[in-house]
Amino acid sequence: MGMIKEFKEFAMKGNVVDLAVGVIIGAAFGKIVDSLIKDIVMPVIGKIVGNVDFSNLYVPLSEKVPAGLATLEEARKLGPVLAWGNFITIVLNFTILAFVIFLMVKAINKLRRTEEAKPAPQPSAEEKLLTEIRDALVARR
């Protein structure tokens, strides 16, 4: 029974709960960025470059895979391919996600510096008097 109680105390610590919330929000945010790249950014880039769908660009690495199949998934079923278009999409996805996380950490650090820069509250007259009394009593010993 002691192990269950110990595990419950561990699981309910603030850091573990905060971490779980962070992971869940991070996963959801990753899906948003993934959709941003696949559904908005890459189609615009593809249109600018000449109606190209980057997610389906590949180089066949086997004679079993004919060049120019409709989708990357169909080509992968037939044999190995070098999916360089998909790789570019994922790298762009990572870059945007990393940049947004950088901005978030930068904002959090700025807030922390602002809190640290605040001066400590000055003791009231009553607190000063009590401190003097305490110091006088300690000096008598």
N, C-alpha and C positions, 0 to 999 in steps of 0.2 A: 504494500500500500504506500510505502514511503516513496517509491520510484514514481508512482503516478502523481503524487502530490508535487514532487520535485519537477516532473515534466510540465505539470500545469503551471507552476510558478515560472518556469523558463519560457513557456509558450505565451504567457500573458505579459511578459516584460514589454515595455514600450518599444524597444528596438526591434523585437521580432515582429510585432504587429505592424510597425512602421515599414519594415522591410517587405512584408507581405503586401501591404497596400501599394508600396512603390512598384513591386513586380507586376501587380495586376494593372495598375495605371500605365506602366511602361509597355506592357503587352498591347493594351488598347491603343496607346499612342503610336506604337510601331505599326499597327494596322492602318491607322489614319495616314501616316507618312507613306506607307506602302501604296495605299489607294491614291494619294496625291501624286506619287511618281507614275504609277501605272495608268491612271485614268485622266490625269491632267497634264503633267510635265512631258512625259515621253510622247504622247500623241502630238503635242505642239511641236516638239523637236522633230518628230518624224515628218510632220507636214512641212516644216521649214526645209528639211533635207530633201524632200521629194516623195511624200506619201510612203514612208518607210515605217514598218512596225518593228521596232528594235527587239521586242521580246521574241520574235520568230527568226532572227538572223542567226545563221550558224554556218559552219563549214563541215561538210561530211568527212568523217575519218575512216569510212569503209565504202567499198564499192557497192555494198548492199543498200546504202542510203543514197537515193538520187537527189541531186541538187534541186532546190526550188520546190520542195513539198509545201503544202499549205501551212502546216504548223510545225513548231519545234517538237511537240509531243509525238506527232506522227513519225517524224524523223528519228526520235529517240527509240521508238518501238522497233525500228528496223535495224538499228545499229548505233555505234558511237558517233557523237557529233561534238564539235567544238562550239558551244553555245555562247559566242562572244557578245551578242546583242543582249541576252539575258544577264550576262555578267556586267555589262555597262549599266543596265537598269538597277541591278542590286548595288553596285558601287555608288551610283547617284543616290539611291535610297539611303545608304549608310551615311554618305556625306551630309545630306540634309538632316538626318536624325542626329548625327554627332554635332552639327552646328547648332541645332535647336537646344540640345542638352547643354552645350557650352554656354549658350545665352542664359539658360535657366540657372546654371551654377554661378555664372557671373552675377546675375541679379540677386541670388541668395547671399553670395559673399558680400555684395554691396550693402544689403540689409544688415548683415552681421556687423560689418564695420561701422555702420551708422549707430547700431545699438551699443557697440563697444565705446564709441566716441562720446556717448552721453556721460556727463559728469555724475559722479556718485552723489546721491542726495546728502545734503549737509545735515548733521544732527541738530535736533531742536535744542532749545535752551534747557529743557527738562532732561534730555539725554546727556547733554554736556555736564550738568550738575550731578547726575547719577554716576557718570564716569569718574568725575573728580572724587566723589564719595567712595566709590569702589577702590580707586587708586590709593586714597588715604588709608583705607582699612587694610589694604594689602601691604602698604609701607609700614604699618604698625607691627606687623608680625615679625 
